[in-house]
Amino acid sequence: MARFIIRRLLQMVGVVFVLSLLLFLWLRSLPGGTVSAILGERATPETRAALTKAFGLDQPIWVQYLRFLERAAHGDFGVSTGVLPGADAFQIFLDRFPATIELSAVALLLAVIVAIPLGYVSARRANSPLDSGLVVLSLIGVAVPVFFLAFLLKYQLAVEHQWFPVSGRQDNLGCTRVTNFFVLDGLLTREFDCSVSALKHLVLPSVALATIPFAVIYRITRASVSEVLSEDYVRTAESKGLTTRVVRGRHVMRNALLPVVTTIGLQTGGLLAGAVLTEQVFNWGGIGNALAVAFQRRDYPVLEVLILAAAGVYVLINLLVDIAYAVIDPRVRTR
């Protein structure tokens, strides 16, 4: 297992290196560039030349890239020019990243704990009214845009009925900040009213964000379980008189989980994209919201750190998926 993990870690480093190169080249190809974003209408040939030299943009591209890697390794991405002008870009990431992780984690947890059991039940009762209804529900989950569902939930449950908060992450209760994960902070400091408030604010955005992962995970689970149920070893286990619990856990779900684990990993990465729209609707204050503002205002330092961090998280998730694969199916370790 150790050799397997080391091999995957080395591959992950290579992927992150290539991603950093592509990000660097892409940002340098955007119109205007960092100098124009900072100077704006005040730009003159003299100030542009001075700022270009100060940032080292007059150096060869490979020199700029090496400096970019060196600064990135130390968390130095410069200062924001649009999201929070004058603030350190990396600090903006550190402040906002917990919000997105908290939202994405709850959305993924909701999707997994609902989709996998329903996918199993649907496969066991194929072509029943329950199965047909769940399939239709999954199709709706994929077809309905996240932002439309977010607006619908917000209007009906927050504005009309006032069952949940309209926006934000927490009520103004003077809560103590420890990790910037608001639910966790309330538990650590024993300010349980803060945790309750954070959970209430999480409900609507996490449900909206969970719809697509739920639909995809459900359909993959249903198809995978249906395929496994038709295998000879499952029928043999049942004919031996093994209990339903043993057959379901040891023979059906263990073998059906491989494609499901892959799907969960891919959907986790996709949550970061969905979070951009969801955070905008609920004014969530995570990296999705910051990314949208950074694009609008050409805030290149913030774009650098947020895109590179998102790519790193996606690669890390795939590493965890590979490890989960190896735990579920030991044959993967030898490949």
Protein Blocks (a to p, Z undefined) as FASTA:
>chain_A
ZZmmmmmmmmmmmmmmmmmmmmmmmmmmpghijmlmmnmmmpcfklmmmmmmmnopmpcf
klmmmmmmmmmmnopgbjafklmghiafklmmmmmmmmmmmmmmmmmmmmmmmmmmmmmm
mmmmgoiaklmmmmmmmmmmmmpcfklmmmmmmmmmmmmnomacfbdjbdcehpacfklp
aklmmmmnopaklmmmmmmmmmmmmmmmmmmmmmmmmmmmmmmmmmmmmpmklmmmmmno
pafklmmmmmmmmmmmmmmmmmmmmmmmmmmmmmmmmmmmnonopaklmmmmmmmnopak
lmmmmmmmmmmmmmmmmmmmmmmmmmmmmmlmmZZ
